[in-house]
Amino acid sequence: MHELAITENILEVAKTHAAPAGARKVLSLTLSIGQLSGFVEESVRFCWELLTQGTICEGANLIIRQIPAELHCLECGEKFGLTHELIPCPVCASARIRIAGGEEMQIDSIEIETD
């Protein structure tokens, strides 16, 4: 479960940024997780609940934005989404495609409470 390692990193980033800002508590974190990132939202949430116990982030709301995959055909230039599995271009049927989006995993924002 690679979600555990990445969630540990997310927690460390949140704590590292919250402390210098004078945070008493982290209220929420907003993440973007791409469809092709390989991360399972439910697993990230489970790990977050487990890892944040007893920390400044305990009880923080984890807001996850799902970013859809975007593919780009290298033959005709068509941009299209991914429904289930990798597919050829719906316009020209070329298999020469490039991933143009949907691989991201990032922290977008951290909301804190100060004294």
N, C-alpha and C positions, 0 to 999 in steps of 0.2 A: 504494500500500500504506500505509494509515493506521496499520497495526500498528507500523510503524517509529517514527513520532512518539510514539505512546502508550507504546511500550516504552522509548524514550529518557526519557520523563517518569517511568516506573516506576523506572528505574535511578537517576535524579537523586533521587527521593524516598528510595530505599533508602540511597544514599550520604549524603544529608543527615541521615537519622535514625541511621545506623550510627555516624558519626564522633563525635557528642557522647556516645554510649553507650559509647565506648571500644572499639569493635569492631576486632578484628584482621582479621576475615573475616566476610562474610555467608554463612551456611550455607543458608538457604532463604527463599523468599518464598511466601506463599499469596495467591492472587488469586481473586476471584469474577468470572466473566464470564457475563453474561446471554445467553440464547439470542437475544434481539433486539438485542443491543448492536452487532452488525455486525462484531465482532472474531473472527478465525479463530484458534483455539488453536494450530494448527501454525505459523502465521505469527508469532504472538507468541513462541513457543518459539524459532523460527529467529532472530528479531531479538534475543532475549535472549542466545542463545549468541554471536552476532556482536558485540553491543555491550558485553558484559561482559568481553571479553578484555582482560587487563592492568589490571583494576579490582579493587577489594575484593570485588566480587560474582562474579568469575570462578569458575565451578564450582558456584555456588549452585543448589540444587534449586528449580525453579519448579513449585509445586504449584498447579494450576488447578482450581477448583470450577466446574462448569457449573451455572448457575442456570436452571431451566426457565421458559418464558414462562407468565404467568398472565393470563388475560383475565377481565373482569367484564362481564356483560350489563347494560346500563342499563335494559332493559325488565323482565326477570323477576328479576334479581339473581343469577343463576347464575354461579358461578366455575368456569372450566375451563381446561385446558391447550391448548397449541398443538402439533400433531403435525408438520405440514409448512408449510402456508401459511395465511394468515388465513382463518378460517372463521366462518360465522354461529353464533349460540348453538345448542348442540345440544339445548336444551330447547324454546325458543320460536321458533327460526330468525331471530331479529332480527339485523340487521346493526349495531345500535347497541351497540357494545362498546367498552370502555375497557381499555387495557393496565394491569394492576395489578402486574406484576412481570416481570423478565427483561431489563431494559434496563441493568442495572448493570454497572460495570467498576470494581473497587476493589481496593486492597491490604488484605487482612485482617490479615496479620501478617508480621513480619520476624524471623527467627531469626539471631542473631549469635554469634560466638565472641570472647571477650575473652581478654586475657593471664592 
